[in-house]
Amino acid sequence: MSNSIKQAEIWFITGSQHLYGDEILKKVANHSATIVKSLKQEEVIPVKIVFKQVLTSPEEIYNLCVDASSSKNCIGIIAWMHTFSPAKMWINGLKILHKPLLHFHTQFNRDIPWNDIDMDFMNLNQSAHGDREFGFIISRMRINRTVVTGHWQNKNTVGQIAEWTRAAIGWHDWQGAKFVRFGDNMRYVAVTDGDKVEAEIKFGYSVNTYGIGDLVGYVNNVKETAITKLCDDYALLYSLSPALKKGNPQHQSLREAAKIEIGLRKFLTDGNYKGFTDTFEDLHGIMQLPGIAAQRLMQDGFGFSAEGDWKTAALVRAMKTMATGLPGGNAFMEDYTYHFESGNEMVLGSHMLEICSSIADGKPTCEIHPLGIGGKADPVRLVFNVKSGKALNASVIDMGNRFRMLINEVDAIKPPQKLPKLPVARVLWKPLPDMQTGCSAWILAGGAHHTCYSQNLSTNTLQIFAEMAGIECITINKETTIQQLKNELKWNEMLYK
């Protein structure tokens, strides 16, 4: 976990008013502090929850929103109306709030105290209509937010809060992030390109191109001792193919791969970049396409995508950041080829080299094989299968007048055979709801061939993330039908026009 995530805070604020008197406000504050103390002990919530204060006036609300918007550590706000909080007090504060907002619709007591309930209890515990007042003003102001309803000790409720906090982590990480594009887009390809200016306005991250020669300078300055040490690490971490071992014919290729990784890592860290793209069409001065380098940098949290696809590189970074601390991994992926056996249709996901080993099932092998295209030296890469289980693929595309996120839930399948001649990392999956519907829906929605494959993030987290970004989100799952999807796309087109 990066230092920025360790320092991240979610501010918990409570709305009330002076109408109820000091004794009631003290109880409101105590109840809020108790809820926050409980949430802080929930291991599924990956960041610190901080109780700030009970807000009872427009001035307090405005000042709190100013502080939250300018705070480097605050990545979002949870707001709860314990009593009735007149919503006009919130207008000016909400107008300048620039952090994600979760409206927590809960109440302190779980049950109605049937034998003791009186008007004092009713005046104190007014979330049922206090939150409706707050909800109205947010809807009237057209502000994106997430609403979580349920008792604060309910595990399902806590899980929904945790998913929102993970989305907030990813969104916070994008603000001011920098991604480097070595070379340009793969020639003539449409879906991997897009409007980088609009992306910076919409998402908060920048994408800038550097000539491959800028990277070559870093690679050529790598010391032989550093190369030797990294090659020794490769031998410990992975099963080296015999040809790559010391004293064997292609060990120099392993050293070249290590040299590229060291130089690339230093370029990224020196420039404070959170991810990168490359393309095999622009490698002048680099002996081989970065394979194991891209895989290992992704393993360490950098975003990556091939062929200049900066949108996917940024998404890979965001999804890795959102998944901090969760078992499983997230990786750059591509729908590569199909298995059309009737009743057992599957997609083989892979790429030429660069699938992140965070999703590997077991210890990867480190191998060298020809690339087949590009005309460069044979690249070194990690080869592995991927665990079976629930997963998803996500992609962001530029539709011209808006960005669209697509999510397809999938079931990963253990390969039925060994694939002995396939020299790349690979995963088999069955798209939901079925191959025909899932693939057709993806194509109808304009989905890219590059995605981020996730073993540990929920669809809900990504939907919340898209809502934070204010972009369209299309989900393909077990409930999807082609007619429903076509209607959704038509309605969305009307909305965005």
Backbone hydrogen bonds, N-H to C=O, Kabsch-Sander energy under -0.5 kcal/mol:
donor,donor_aa,acceptor,acceptor_aa,energy
6,K,2,S,-2.1
7,Q,3,N,-1.9
8,A,5,I,-0.9
9,E,73,N,-2.9
10,I,48,K,-2.8
11,W,9,E,-0.5
11,W,76,G,-2.3
12,F,50,V,-3.4
13,I,11,W,-0.6
13,I,78,I,-3.0
14,T,53,Q,-1.8
15,G,80,W,-2.7
16,S,55,L,-2.4
18,H,56,T,-0.5
20,Y,17,Q,-1.0
21,G,18,H,-1.4
25,L,21,G,-1.9
26,K,22,D,-2.2
27,K,23,E,-1.9
28,V,24,I,-2.6
29,A,25,L,-2.3
30,N,26,K,-2.5
31,H,27,K,-2.9
32,S,28,V,-2.3
33,A,29,A,-2.5
34,T,30,N,-2.1
35,I,31,H,-2.3
36,V,32,S,-2.5
37,K,33,A,-2.4
38,S,34,T,-2.0
39,L,35,I,-2.5
40,K,36,V,-2.5
41,Q,37,K,-0.7
41,Q,38,S,-0.8
42,E,39,L,-1.4
43,E,41,Q,-0.7
45,I,42,E,-1.4
48,K,8,A,-1.4
50,V,10,I,-3.0
50,V,48,K,-0.5
52,K,12,F,-2.4
52,K,50,V,-0.6
53,Q,12,F,-0.6
55,L,14,T,-3.5
55,L,53,Q,-0.5
56,T,54,V,-0.5
61,I,57,S,-2.2
62,Y,58,P,-2.6
63,N,59,E,-2.5
64,L,60,E,-2.3
65,C,61,I,-2.2
66,V,62,Y,-2.2
67,D,63,N,-2.5
68,A,64,L,-2.6
69,S,65,C,-2.2
70,S,66,V,-1.6
71,S,67,D,-1.2
75,I,9,E,-2.8
76,G,9,E,-0.7
77,I,100,P,-2.5
78,I,11,W,-3.0
79,A,77,I,-0.5
79,A,102,L,-2.7
80,W,13,I,-1.9
82,H,15,G,-0.7
82,H,80,W,-0.9
83,T,15,G,-1.2
85,S,83,T,-0.5
89,M,86,P,-1.5
90,W,87,A,-1.6
91,I,88,K,-0.8
94,L,90,W,-2.8
95,K,91,I,-2.0
96,I,92,N,-0.8
96,I,93,G,-0.9
97,L,93,G,-0.5
97,L,94,L,-0.6
102,L,77,I,-3.1
103,H,101,L,-0.5
103,H,146,T,-3.2
104,F,79,A,-2.5
104,F,102,L,-0.8
105,H,103,H,-0.8
105,H,148,V,-2.9
106,T,104,F,-1.1
114,W,112,I,-1.8
116,D,113,P,-1.3
117,I,113,P,-2.2
122,M,118,D,-2.1
123,N,119,M,-2.6
124,L,120,D,-1.5
125,N,121,F,-2.6
126,Q,82,H,-1.7
126,Q,124,L,-1.1
127,S,82,H,-0.5
129,H,126,Q,-1.3
130,G,126,Q,-3.3
131,D,127,S,-2.3
133,E,129,H,-1.6
134,F,130,G,-1.8
135,G,131,D,-2.8
136,F,132,R,-2.1
137,I,133,E,-1.5
138,I,134,F,-1.6
139,S,135,G,-2.2
140,R,136,F,-3.3
141,M,137,I,-1.9
142,R,139,S,-1.3
143,I,138,I,-2.3
146,T,101,L,-2.0
148,V,103,H,-2.2
148,V,146,T,-0.5
150,G,105,H,-1.9
154,N,151,H,-1.8
158,V,154,N,-2.5
159,G,155,K,-2.3
160,Q,156,N,-1.9
161,I,157,T,-1.9
162,A,158,V,-2.4
163,E,159,G,-2.1
164,W,160,Q,-1.9
165,T,161,I,-2.5
166,R,162,A,-1.9
167,A,163,E,-1.9
168,A,164,W,-2.4
169,I,165,T,-2.0
170,G,166,R,-2.0
171,W,167,A,-2.4
172,H,168,A,-2.6
173,D,169,I,-2.3
174,W,170,G,-1.3
175,Q,171,W,-0.9
175,Q,172,H,-0.7
176,G,174,W,-0.6
176,G,204,G,-2.8
177,A,174,W,-1.9
179,F,206,S,-2.3
180,V,275,G,-2.1
181,R,208,N,-2.4
182,F,180,V,-0.6
182,F,277,T,-2.3
183,G,181,R,-0.8
183,G,210,Y,-1.9
186,M,307,E,-2.1
189,V,186,M,-1.9
193,D,190,A,-1.6
196,K,194,G,-1.0
199,A,195,D,-1.9
200,E,196,K,-1.8
201,I,197,V,-2.0
202,K,198,E,-2.7
203,F,199,A,-3.6
204,G,199,A,-0.7
204,G,200,E,-1.1
206,S,177,A,-2.6
208,N,179,F,-2.0
210,Y,181,R,-2.1
214,D,211,G,-1.7
215,L,211,G,-0.8
216,V,212,I,-2.4
217,G,213,G,-1.7
218,Y,214,D,-0.8
219,V,215,L,-2.4
220,N,216,V,-2.8
221,N,217,G,-0.6
221,N,218,Y,-0.8
222,V,219,V,-1.5
227,I,223,K,-1.8
228,T,224,E,-2.5
229,K,225,T,-2.1
230,L,226,A,-2.2
231,C,227,I,-2.4
232,D,228,T,-2.0
233,D,229,K,-1.9
234,Y,230,L,-2.5
235,A,231,C,-2.0
236,L,232,D,-1.4
237,L,233,D,-2.6
238,Y,234,Y,-2.5
239,S,364,P,-2.1
240,L,238,Y,-1.0
241,S,366,C,-2.4
244,L,241,S,-2.0
245,K,241,S,-0.6
245,K,242,P,-1.3
248,N,245,K,-2.2
250,Q,243,A,-1.6
251,H,248,N,-1.9
253,S,250,Q,-0.6
254,L,250,Q,-1.2
255,R,251,H,-2.0
256,E,252,Q,-2.2
257,A,253,S,-2.2
258,A,254,L,-2.3
259,K,255,R,-2.4
260,I,256,E,-2.1
261,E,257,A,-2.2
262,I,258,A,-2.6
263,G,259,K,-2.3
264,L,260,I,-2.7
265,R,261,E,-2.7
266,K,262,I,-2.1
267,F,263,G,-2.1
268,L,264,L,-2.3
269,T,265,R,-2.6
270,D,266,K,-2.8
271,G,267,F,-1.8
272,N,269,T,-0.8
273,Y,268,L,-2.8
274,K,178,K,-3.0
275,G,178,K,-0.6
276,F,303,G,-2.0
277,T,180,V,-1.7
278,D,305,S,-0.9
282,D,279,T,-2.0
286,I,283,L,-3.0
287,M,285,G,-0.5
292,I,380,V,-1.7
295,Q,291,G,-2.2
296,R,292,I,-2.5
297,L,293,A,-2.3
298,M,294,A,-2.1
299,Q,295,Q,-1.9
300,D,296,R,-1.3
301,G,298,M,-2.3
302,F,297,L,-2.3
303,G,274,K,-2.7
305,S,276,F,-1.2
307,E,278,D,-0.8
308,G,278,D,-1.6
309,D,306,A,-1.8
310,W,192,T,-0.5
310,W,308,G,-1.8
313,A,309,D,-1.7
314,A,310,W,-2.3
315,L,311,K,-1.9
316,V,312,T,-2.9
317,R,313,A,-1.9
318,A,314,A,-2.3
319,M,315,L,-2.8
320,K,316,V,-2.3
321,T,317,R,-2.3
322,M,318,A,-2.7
323,A,319,M,-1.6
324,T,321,T,-1.4
326,L,323,A,-2.5
331,A,453,Y,-2.2
333,M,451,T,-2.4
335,D,449,H,-1.4
336,Y,334,E,-0.7
336,Y,348,L,-2.0
337,T,348,L,-1.6
339,H,346,M,-2.9
340,F,338,Y,-0.5
344,N,341,E,-2.4
346,M,339,H,-2.3
347,V,429,W,-3.0
348,L,337,T,-3.4
349,G,347,V,-0.7
349,G,427,V,-3.5
350,S,334,E,-2.2
351,H,425,A,-0.6
355,I,353,L,-1.2
359,I,356,C,-1.3
360,A,357,S,-1.5
361,D,385,N,-2.7
362,G,360,A,-0.9
365,T,383,V,-2.4
366,C,239,S,-2.2
367,E,365,T,-0.6
367,E,381,R,-2.8
369,H,379,P,-1.3
377,A,287,M,-1.9
381,R,367,E,-2.5
383,V,365,T,-2.9
387,K,359,I,-0.8
389,G,412,A,-1.8
391,A,410,V,-2.2
392,L,454,S,-1.7
393,N,408,N,-2.3
394,A,452,C,-1.8
395,S,406,L,-2.1
397,I,404,R,-2.7
399,M,397,I,-0.7
399,M,402,R,-2.9
401,N,399,M,-1.0
404,R,397,I,-2.5
405,M,472,E,-2.8
406,L,395,S,-2.9
407,I,474,I,-2.3
408,N,393,N,-2.7
409,E,476,I,-2.3
410,V,391,A,-2.7
411,D,430,K,-2.1
412,A,389,G,-3.2
412,A,410,V,-0.6
413,I,428,L,-2.9
422,L,419,L,-1.3
424,V,422,L,-0.6
425,A,382,L,-0.5
426,R,384,F,-2.1
427,V,349,G,-2.2
428,L,413,I,-0.7
429,W,347,V,-2.1
430,K,411,D,-2.6
432,L,409,E,-2.4
438,G,434,D,-3.1
439,C,435,M,-2.3
440,S,436,Q,-1.9
441,A,437,T,-2.8
442,W,438,G,-2.1
443,I,439,C,-2.2
444,L,440,S,-2.7
445,A,441,A,-1.9
446,G,443,I,-1.5
447,G,442,W,-2.7
451,T,333,M,-2.5
452,C,394,A,-2.3
453,Y,331,A,-3.2
453,Y,451,T,-0.5
454,S,392,L,-2.8
455,Q,329,G,-2.5
462,L,458,S,-1.6
463,Q,459,T,-2.5
464,I,460,N,-2.5
465,F,461,T,-2.3
466,A,462,L,-2.5
467,E,463,Q,-2.0
468,M,464,I,-2.5
469,A,465,F,-1.9
470,G,466,A,-0.9
471,I,466,A,-2.4
472,E,403,F,-1.5
474,I,405,M,-3.0
476,I,407,I,-3.2
477,N,475,T,-0.6
480,T,477,N,-1.6
485,L,481,T,-2.4
486,K,482,I,-2.7
487,N,483,Q,-2.3
488,E,484,Q,-2.4
489,L,485,L,-2.5
490,K,486,K,-2.2
491,W,487,N,-2.8
492,N,488,E,-2.5
493,E,489,L,-2.1
494,M,490,K,-1.8
495,L,491,W,-2.1
496,Y,492,N,-2.7
497,K,493,E,-1.5
